[in-house]
Amino acid sequence: MIKLYGFGESRSFRCLWALEETGLPYEYITTKLRTEAGDPASAQHSDYRRLNVQGKVPTLLNEGLVLTESIAILYYIARCAPESGLLPNASMDVYARLDELSSFVLTELEQPLWSKGKHTFALPDEYRIPQMMETAKYEFQKATATLDRILPESEFAVADSFTLVDILLAQTFNWAIRFNFAVPARFLALRNRHYRRPAAQRALNLAG
Ligand SMILES: N[C@@H](CCC(=O)N[C@@H](CS)C(=O)NCC(=O)O)C(=O)O
C-alpha cells in the first residue's frame, strides 16, 4: 500500500489531496518539520532521512519505490489511478499544456513563496536576507500577471475537467494566502472553488 509522509498544508498537501481524489488505499504519516532529530516523527530523524536525504516532505513509498519530489509524486498517483482523470485521457497538445503549466507553477509561481519561506524560517539565520521579501513580492506579482494572461478563463486549467494542475495551482495560491502575498481576486476564486471539493476537504482534515 502507498505510504505518504507529509506535514500540514506544505507541498505534501498536493499529494494528499491527489490521493483523496483517486480513492486509492494509502497510509498518511505526519512527519514534523523543524523539530529535533531525536523525535521519531521528525523529518530530521535518521530513519526518515534514509528515505528523504534532505529531510523534507513529501515522501511517497510504494513497494520499494521511494519518491521525494511533489510533482513526481503527483504524476505517479495520477498514473496509478487513470480513472481519476488527474491526468486526462487527452491529446498530445493538452498534455503539453498541462506539463507547461505544472512547470510554470514550480519554476515561476512558487519560487517567490519559497524565497520568503527560506529567508524567514528555513535557512540558517546567517544566510537570511531580509531585503529578499520585496524581491519575492515583485516576482510573485510578475508571475500572477503572467498567469492571468496565459490561463484560460474556464473552470479548469486544461481539458474541461479537474486535473493535477488544478491541484498544483490551488495549493500554491493557498500557500500564497497563508504567506500574506497579494493574490488577485481571480486566483482567490480559483483556490476557493477547488478547495470546496470533497477530496480537498477530506485531505485538510487529515493534514490537521
Ligand atoms: N522540491 C521539493 C521541495 C520539498 C520541500 O522543500 N518541502 C518543504 C515543505 S513545503 C520542507 O520539507 N522543508 C523542510 C523544512 O522546512 O524544514 C518538492 O516539491 O517536493
The ligand as an SDF file (V2000), in Angstrom:
LIG
                    3D

 20 19  0  0  0  0  0  0  0  0999 V2000
   11.1510   20.2300   -4.4610 N   0  0  0  0  0  0  0  0  0  0  0  0
   10.5380   19.6190   -3.3080 C   0  0  0  0  0  0  0  0  0  0  0  0
   10.6090   20.5870   -2.1620 C   0  0  0  0  0  0  0  0  0  0  0  0
   10.1710   19.9460   -0.8680 C   0  0  0  0  0  0  0  0  0  0  0  0
   10.2620   20.9510    0.2680 C   0  0  0  0  0  0  0  0  0  0  0  0
   11.0800   21.8860    0.2420 O   0  0  0  0  0  0  0  0  0  0  0  0
    9.4170   20.7420    1.2640 N   0  0  0  0  0  0  0  0  0  0  0  0
    9.3860   21.6460    2.4020 C   0  0  0  0  0  0  0  0  0  0  0  0
    7.9610   21.8020    2.9020 C   0  0  0  0  0  0  0  0  0  0  0  0
    6.9520   22.5870    1.6890 S   0  0  0  0  0  0  0  0  0  0  0  0
   10.2040   21.0370    3.5300 C   0  0  0  0  0  0  0  0  0  0  0  0
   10.0550   19.8650    3.8180 O   0  0  0  0  0  0  0  0  0  0  0  0
   11.0660   21.8390    4.1560 N   0  0  0  0  0  0  0  0  0  0  0  0
   11.8520   21.3910    5.2440 C   0  0  0  0  0  0  0  0  0  0  0  0
   11.8460   22.4150    6.3620 C   0  0  0  0  0  0  0  0  0  0  0  0
   11.2500   23.4830    6.1810 O   0  0  0  0  0  0  0  0  0  0  0  0
   12.4470   22.1090    7.3880 O   0  0  0  0  0  0  0  0  0  0  0  0
    9.0950   19.2000   -3.6390 C   0  0  0  0  0  0  0  0  0  0  0  0
    8.4280   19.8990   -4.4330 O   0  0  0  0  0  0  0  0  0  0  0  0
    8.6380   18.1820   -3.1170 O   0  0  0  0  0  0  0  0  0  0  0  0
  1  2  1  0
  2  3  1  0
  2 18  1  0
  3  4  1  0
  4  5  1  0
  5  6  2  0
  5  7  1  0
  7  8  1  0
  8  9  1  0
  8 11  1  0
  9 10  1  0
 11 12  2  0
 11 13  1  0
 13 14  1  0
 14 15  1  0
 15 16  2  0
 15 17  1  0
 18 19  2  0
 18 20  1  0
M  END
$$$$
